[in-house]
Amino acid sequence: MLRKACRAVRPPFSKQAQQCASDLSTALGDFRKLNGFGRGISAPQVGYDLQIIALNLGSGDFHLFNPLITKKSDDTFTLWDDCMSIDDTLVRVRRHASIDITYLNSDGEERQWKNIDKATSELLQHELDHLNGILMVDRFESNPNREPHTIMREDYNKDPERYGALVDYEIKPTI
């Protein structure tokens, strides 16, 4: 399911799309309670091939239906990306520092979200990749000094200074 491109949804949203949104909120909330972090989840991660994402950036969850990147900054950065679907693995990836998107909100109204900050931009790029069947392991960035591009969270936690020095940015939890 994680390798499948997702289908767009149209308002009024079907019972399946509404159930997907509910399942995403539940899964994200459960993950946050269990792990103490987690900001987003996409439909394929809970078994749906629909273009729906749930986010919680610290003040409750909300949904994006049919999100689409409309602009990407020229500036990029590297970070250790993680994923709820690939347990305890971190992968060095390159993301755009800012993006703009269009999407439908839960009421089916088209919205634009412009000049999105770095933390949210990288998250949205990760979740939009899921909607297109792309995983973080597909986006790894090699380091010319032969440093690892994939590590275990346990290794990172043992030596965060070493691994932090290998990327430009580190994700901050919203809990």
NORNORTA-V925237 format. One record per pair of residues at least 24 apart in sequence whose C-alpha atoms are under 7 Angstrom apart, sorted by sequence separation. I is the first residue (numbers start at 0). GAP is how many residues later the second one is. If there is no record, write none. Layout:
# NORNORTA-V925237
((I:GAP) (I:GAP))
This chain:
# NORNORTA-V925237
((71:24) (72:24) (96:24) (72:25) (71:26) (72:26) (95:26) (71:27) (94:27) (19:28) (70:28) (71:28) (24:29) (70:29) (23:30) (68:30) (69:30) (20:31) (68:31) (69:31) (68:32) (69:32) (20:33) (67:33) (68:33) (66:34) (67:34) (66:35) (67:35) (24:36) (66:36) (65:37) (64:38) (65:38) (63:39) (64:39) (44:40) (63:40) (64:40) (8:41) (63:41) (1:42) (6:42) (7:42) (8:42) (20:42) (62:42) (0:43) (1:43) (5:43) (6:43) (7:43) (62:43) (5:44) (6:44) (5:45) (90:45) (0:46) (90:46) (92:46) (92:47) (93:47) (91:48) (92:48) (90:49) (91:49) (118:52) (80:55) (8:56) (8:57) (91:57) (7:58) (90:58) (91:58) (90:59) (89:60) (90:60) (89:61) (88:62) (89:62) (88:63) (89:63) (87:64) (88:64) (87:65) (52:74) (50:80) (41:85) (40:86) (43:86) (43:87) (79:87) (41:88) (78:88) (41:89) (77:89) (78:89) (77:90) (78:90) (79:90) (76:91) (77:91) (78:91) (76:92) (11:96) (10:97) (57:116) (56:117) (57:117) (5:125) (4:126) (5:126) (4:127) (1:128) (3:128) (4:128) (3:129) (2:130) (1:131) (2:131) (37:135) (38:135) (36:136) (36:137) (36:138) (35:139))
